């Protein structure tokens, strides 16, 4: 069964990460590299993607002529997708265990859009839709 | 194994020969992991050369020779890397000895021994599936990756992990002894069953390109049956696969939508597969040993033998699900039993059988209980409640075709 492990971030999350103490930042990056490599070696990794900072994100609507209109304003409280792993594992429990492992990455708590301080990383686990398997 | 010219006969020949060649090579050089890599390379070389240059007179001998040369080359380069260890020439494995005639050391049991090894209970099922398809099925890593919609490197890792487990658990290359052969065979059949069900998916869009895993599972199960013709579980599994696969064309519509059993165009069912499956399961049941696969196959046979849905022998289906519940205690068997009971005794009887399942932990996050309840409520004339539950089930399922089917049911009427 396939799952997407999703990392979210506040809009200025990337700026906050860049201001982490250098040692913490390096430890975080090393952790993520090892984590992804181990997933690959376990034969459980399908794909992983890291996205550029949400500060460069655009909201696009279709204009009357079908051309892109990009004057959208994001709501202040919005969480942005920072990146994800897609994994293929034997059980839902295994997906949760991998997510917990990812969430243990070293880092400094970050400020959320509402001003509160939150863990720098939490992982949203979502099952990927598949084709039916029906042996009835 | 797909040759560039797409020569189907060569592909089939290579895949039949793959486990035989591997058996010879493993017995000669005793290193399963290295042999398996070497045979894979030999198969790829043949896929490249044979369509252009013609199939050699002794294709098996050709493959054995190429594979043994690869193993020898690998060992030689390992040795030269360790040359300071002053390795004596007699450490070279038997692989270097010239290959004799083609048929001399073929053991018909090799495929079976390999299956026992690839499906060893110490492996995860994902690893066992990948290794089985490559070592016994003769598929390439790329083909397996495509079939499971994961990257090639992921399948490669699963295969090399499987080989490491085999190496560290020191599974000998021989038939398991009588004491453990029942358990070991049941792991083999389970892996074949998983390969079959992975392939038995609704085909839509890009998935039409998927390697035919169901067909491969049937081919491998046929091989096992040839070697163990008396075994009723093997016959039962093969029958189950044939009787299920026989409905393949009828179970999806032109846009990949799911068509349930009672709405299928039965003229599209594959008659020859049904006849073969029915004969197999009847013979297996007559032997008196009634396992899970035989009962599931018998249920499939009852459905397949009904020319129209209203001809289905539901009392028999109901009785067979009762047997399956006793054998497996599976919640899915209970759900299907409730459906059959509803057909025999009316929807309220079916709904009563669902009540104890409400508290079954195994169905807690599943959409299936809601879907079956919706179906039975609809038949009981409680359309409004049924629509509500169809929607609940649609929101819970992780299968796209099934979600669309459930939403269609919610919208009907």
Interface residues (C-beta under 8 A of the other chain):
Chain A: X1 X40 X41 X42 X43 X44 X45 X46 X47 X88 X90 X127 X128 X129 X130 X131 X132 X133 X134 X135 X136
Chain B: X124 X125 X126 X127 X130 X148 X149 X150 X151 X153 X154 X155 X157 X158 X161 X197 X198 X200 X201 X202 X203 X204 X207 X244 X258 X261 X296 X336 X398 X399 X400 X401 X402 X403
